[in-house]
Amino acid sequence: MLAEARRQWVAEQKTQATAAAAATLRAALALFYSAIDDAWHAAGTSDAVPLDLRTGLRLAATRTARTSVEVET
């Protein structure tokens, strides 16, 4: 009985960890896609994408890459 309860607890912990990792990655991707959308709209209305939007793109891309590595390990 105790062994079964432990197995169930371990399975629940793995499920929770997987869900947390998926949510973290989705949040990073949402930031990334939002930065792309902002830059895309700015590029369509002017000759150059402003520095703050380019910086946002770089930060979002870096955050997404780092989050992907963290989630994978």
Secondary structure, 3 states (H helix, E strand, C coil): CHHHHHHHHHHHHHHHHHHHHHHHHHHHHHHHHHHHHHHHHHHHHCCCCCHHHHHHHHHHHHHHHHHHHHHHC
